[in-house]
Amino acid sequence: MCPVLHTHDGFTEAVIDEDGGLKRFYEVANLLTEGLKVRFSSKLDDFDSLIWDFKYKGQPLILHYNIYTGICLYPKQAKKAIERDNKAVEEVAGYLESRLLINTARKFIS
């Protein structure tokens, strides 16, 4: 699935996988860690939701998983997001799109 970008009240949200489960969330987190060298600074794990904070190019972002809404990415200060926050979301979503497509193609070839 390709990320879909939405704009809400001045901030950009990237829906990475609206049907994604925990396995897909951890795949996305590993891609960020290995490919973009991000470090998750805070991890809130609840029974139906995971909210992991990280910085990309100095911009604070959140990788979020919820059993009802899937996997998404958005600025940590969503309501106070600045243009650099939104651009960071777009860049990370673009990276994830390219990597997730490659991983999906490999699964079909194997």
Stockholm file with secondary structure:
# STOCKHOLM 1.0

chainA/1-110         MCPVLHTHDGFTEAVIDEDGGLKRFYEVANLLTEGLKVRFSSKLDDFDSLIWDFKYKGQPLILHYNIYTGICLYPKQAKKAIERDNKAVEEVAGYLESRLLINTARKFIS
#=GR chainA/1-110 SS CCCEEEEETTEEEEEEETTCCHHHHHHHHHHHHHHSCCCEEEEEECSSEEEEEEEETTEEEEEEEETTTEEEEEETTGGGCCHHHHHHHHHHHHHHHHHHHHHHHHHHHC
#=GC SS_cons         CCCEEEEETTEEEEEEETTCCHHHHHHHHHHHHHHSCCCEEEEEECSSEEEEEEEETTEEEEEEEETTTEEEEEETTGGGCCHHHHHHHHHHHHHHHHHHHHHHHHHHHC
//
